[in-house]
Amino acid sequence: MERFSHPLVDAWITNSKIAKTTLVSLCQINPKRVSVVYNGLNTTPSDPMELGERTMEVLTVANLNPRKGHLEYLATVKDVVKVIPNVKFVFVGRDDMGGQIQSAIKECELSDHVYCVGFQPDISKWLKRARLMVLPSLWNEGCPTSIMEGFTYGLPIVAYAIDGIPELINNNVDGHLVTPGQSHKLTDAILDILQNPANGQEMGNAGREKVLKTFSTEKCANDHAQIFLKLY
């Protein structure tokens, strides 16, 4: 539709640079007509608990779907548990795989360490108590809101450097980016933050500050308004 109708459209707005690149390359749209405006969050918790005071818990917020990488992620979980036996992993999200992940958790003997809590309309209680957020997605990520939500609670983020994720995470500043296919590096990144809470705290603070400056609803709305005004 975009490829054939774009001569009739004045402008496009995407929520990530990777989405703009995709739109331009697949639909042959002039890049000057495409603007990037990142999503914004309208609430930011005040004074989240210090990471060192939280439970040894790693949070993943993503529907259970093959592209989200939960199944492959379990190998990393197993390696982390060998080093930190009391760590817990929580998967929040709708199950689109018919129980496949839950069965794999049992087969890997990780039932005491990994918990699938399904879809939750309010994830704040998990964000408040986690020490780290991991997004193990393997492909097709634009601008994940879960990353921004994690930042607001002072969480450092670990994820694969795919699609639009590097636009949100500054490697070694507010989290760790891992080259796809290097699962051992994912393990190292998680252990680095869990075993160095002071470093993790610095990352979490940096991420929280970034959301306040760059990913607020107010900034998102103002950026949209400026684009609309230019069309008149």
N, C-alpha and C positions, 0 to 999 in steps of 0.2 A: 504493500500500500504506500509506504513512504517513498519508494523508488519511483512510482508513477505519479504520485500526487504532490511531490515536493515543489513543483513550479507554482502551485497555488498557495503555498505556505510562506508566511513572512519570516518566521523564526522558529527555532527549536531550542528547548532547554533540556539538558540531561543532568543527572545527578552525579556524574563522574566523568573524568577525562577518557577513561576506557570506553564508556558508552558513547561519547562523542566520536571517538575514533572509529568505532564500529558503525555508527550511523553514517559517517562520512564515507567510509570505504565501501560499505555494502550498497548504499543508496545513491552514491555519487552526488552528495549534497555539498555545496560550497561551505567549507569550515567556518567562514566568516559569519554565516547565518546560524551557527550553532553555539550556544553559550552553555557553560557549566555552572550550575548552582548546586552546592551540596545540601543534602537534607539537614534540617535543624531539629533540635530537641527543645521542648518548651518547659521542661522541668529539670532542675539540677539539685541533687540532694546536698544539704549543708553539712559540712564537717564529717565526711565518712570516716569510719574507724580506721586506725592505722593498720597496715597489713600484718605487722607482727603480732597484733592482738586478735587476729581472726583465726578461724579454724583452718586446718591444713586441707583446704578444699580447692579443687580446680573446676571451673565452670565452663560449660559449652552451651551456648544458646543457638540452636539451629534445628530445624525439622529433621527427623531421621530420614535421610534421602541419600541415594548413592553418591551424588555429587558433593555432599557435605563431608564425606570421608570418615564417618564414624567407625566403619568396619576396619579400615586400615589403621585408624588411630589407636585401636585396642592394643596393637603390638607395642606402640609407644607407651601406653598406659602400663602395660606389663613391665616394661623396662624401668619406668619411674618407680613403680611399687617395689621393685627389688632394692632400690636405693633408699626410698623413704616409705617404709612399711605402713605408716599410719595415714598416708595420703588418701583422700577420697576424691572421686571424679563424679560430677553431676551433669547429666545430659537433660536439658530442658528443650522440649519441642515435640511437635506432633509426629506420630509414628507413621511414616509412609512406606515402610518396608515389611509390614506384616509380622513383626516380632523377630525379624532376622538378627537385629542387633542384640536383643535380649538373649537369644539363644547362643550367640557368639560369646557374650559375656560369661555365660555358664560354662561353655566349652573351654574358655581361656582361664577358668577358675578365678574370675575376677568379681564374683557376686558380692564379696565383702568390700569391694573398693569402687565399683561403678554402679550408679543409680540412675535409672531412667524415670523421670517424673512426669513425662508427657507434656502436652500443651498447658501453659499457665498464662492466664490473662494478666497477671501481675508477677513479674520476676524479681521485684525489688529485694525480697528477703534473701534470695540466692546471691544477688549482686552485693548485698551488704556484708555477707559473711565469707565470700570467696577471697582467696589470695591472688588469684590469677585467672584470666580468661584465655581459653584456647579455641580458635576457630580452625578446624582441620580441613576446610573445604579444598577440593581438588581442582575444581574448574567452575566457571560461570558465576563469578561474584562481581557485583557492581560496586555499590557503596553500602556495605552491611551496617544497618542501624545498630545491631548488637555490639559492634565494636565501639561506636560512640557512646552507647549506654554503659558499657563497661568502663570507659574512660571517666564518665561522670562520677562513678563510685571509686575512683582512684585505682582502678585495676590496670596493671600492665597487661598487654595483649601479645600472644604468640600466634602466628598464623603463617601459612605458606604465601610466598610473594607471587600471587596470581592476580590477574585482571586488575580491579580497582583497589585491592587491599593496600598496596604500597602507597596509594594516595592518602590513606588514613593513618598508617603506622609509620613513624620515623624509626628506622632500624637502630637498635641500641640506645634510643632516646626515650621512647614511651612504650617500647616492646621489642620483640624480636621477629624479624622476617626470615623465613627458612626457604631455601631453594626447593621447589617441588621435586619429589622423588628421593629426598634425603631425610628419611624418617629418623635416622640416628641424630641428625642435627636438631630435629624437633624435640627429641628426648633431652639433648643437651640444653636447649633453650629453656625448657620447662624446669629442669633441675637448677639451672643458673639462677632463676628468679626465686624458686622455693628455698634454695639453700642460702640465698643472699638477700634477706628481707630488706635491708637498708637500700640496696640497689633497686630492688623491686619497688620500694616506696618512692624513690626518686622518679622512676619511670611512671608510676601511677600518678604522681603529682603533675608531671609534664603532660600526660594525656588529659588529665582533668582541666588543666589550664588551656590546653588547645581547644577543647570543646567549648569552653566559656567564650573564647575569642573568635572561633571560626565556625562552629557548628550549632549556633543558637537559632531558635525559630525567628527571632528578630532579624538577624543577619540574612537568613534565608528569604524572608519576606521582602526585605529591603532590596536584595539583589534581584528578585523577581520584578519588583516595581520599577527598578531602573531599566530593565530590559523592555518592559511594556511601554514605558514612557518614550523610549527611543523609537518605537514603531509609529508614533503619531507624527 
